[in-house]
Amino acid sequence: MTDSVDDKTGHGTNDRRADGGRQAASEAGRRPADEGTGGRGDGPRSAGLVDLTLAVLKREYLIFVRYPADAVGGIVVSLLFFALLFYGGRAFAGQALTDSIEGLVVGYFLWTLSVGAYSSVANDIGSEVQWGTLERHFMTPFGFAPVAFAKGVAKVVRSFLLSGITLAAMLVITDTTLQVPVVTVVVVAGLSILSVLGLGFAAGGLSVLYKRIGSWLGLLQFGFPVLVAAPAFELGWTRFLPLAQGSSLLQRAMVEGTRVWEFPPAELATLVGVAVVYVAGGYAVFHYTTRRARRLGVLGDY
């Protein structure tokens, strides 16, 4: 689900994506003189965060349209991995896996969401470093942090769409029926992956400072299945880890049909608190590492 970088050529696909990154950061900061003034030409309208978000969403849409094979390939890989997990587990575990198949489907759905959000943000920032377009984002009227956050939101939207398709295919493969209360699933899953988004910002900031840390970025993803499965261990302190509380509530929503307003307020407060803490922490790490990279003069180096 993530964009790949061709280190050998440095042009072609990556050039077009780099151009899209430059255009998305600049389109939100400039508008024609008569836009928003009724065509009178009284002067340019100042762009806001809404304009920035719309520009980044448009960029994400254009990338999806121009490179659909990448998105389809991500779905196919996810489904192949799930098929191996499902059929292999059924061969070894038999009825035990059948009895818990709903939990497996929900957990895998949340895992694909989290991996898509985390790797997209972290790898996208790393790609900007490789393409040499990172400094252009710092020169936008918004600064790099709002641009990066808007791009993270766009990646989350894309992950929801692709993971939703994966979820539908998993239900067909397993011949399982789940309840999908859209509002509850979007709220709970969205808050859950916000904490992962914070980890992605921290990893992206480290990639700005230390450049090549791809092995460490991949290593962190191996912990996501453990976090998703944490509620099964019934350890009270795990609810304060990324994904753990969200996984517990999402299981109850999609398997038992619990709606978001039916959850105890304390559990919802924990979910929101974990999301806020990890996003704030990830942003703090991102802000510190990018400032340090600027002081050391290595912001545009690779």
C-alpha positions, 0 to 999 in steps of 0.5 A: 500500500505504500509508494515505492522509490526506484533508486536506480533511475531517479526519474519516471514514476518518482519524478511525477510523484515528486512533482505532485508533492511539490504541487500539493504543498504550493497549490494550497498556498496560492489562489487566483486573484479573483477567487473568493472575491466574486471575480472582482480581482480585489486581491488574492484570498488567503488559503487556510488549512481547509484549502491545504487539506483539500489540495492534499486529498486531491494529490492523493486521489491523482496518485491513486488514479495514475497508479491504480496497479499499486493500490490493487497490488496492495489489496492482493498482497493483503488478501494472499497473506490473509488466505495463508493465515486462514487456510493454514490456521484452519488446517492446524487449529481446525475448530479452534480457528473457526470459533474465533474467525470473527475476531481474526477478521476484525483484528486483521482489518485493524492491522491493515488499517494501522500498517497502511497509515503508519507506513504511508506517513513514515515512508512518504516523509522518507521519500520526500527526503530522497526526492529532494523536495523536503525543503520546499515544504518548509518554505510553504506558508503553512510550514512542514508540520501542517502539510505532513499532518494533512498528508497523514489524514489523506493517507488514513482516508486512503487506508480506510477505503482500501482496508474496507475492500479487503474486509469485504473480501475477507468476509467472502473468503471466510463465509462470515457475517459481521455487523458493520455500524459505519459510524461506530467503526469509523470513530473507533478505528479512526481514533485507534490508528491516530495513535499509530499516526503519531508513531508514523510522525515520529518515525518520519522525523527520525528519517529526516534526521538520520535518512536511512532507517528503513530496517527500523521502520519495518521492525516496528510494524512487527509489533502491531499484531501483538498490539491488536491481539493485546486485549486477548491477554486481559492485561489491564495496562495494555489499554494504554498502548497504541491499538490495544483499546481500539482493538477491544472496542472494535471487536465488540462493535463488529462482533457483538453489535455495540454502538459507540454511544453504548460503550462506557464513558471511561473506555471511550475516554481511554481511547481518546486519551491514548490517541491524543497522547501518541499524536502529541508525542509523535508530533513533538519528536517530529518537530524536534528532529526536523529542527535539529536537522535544520540546525545541523544543515542536513535537512536537504541532504541524503 
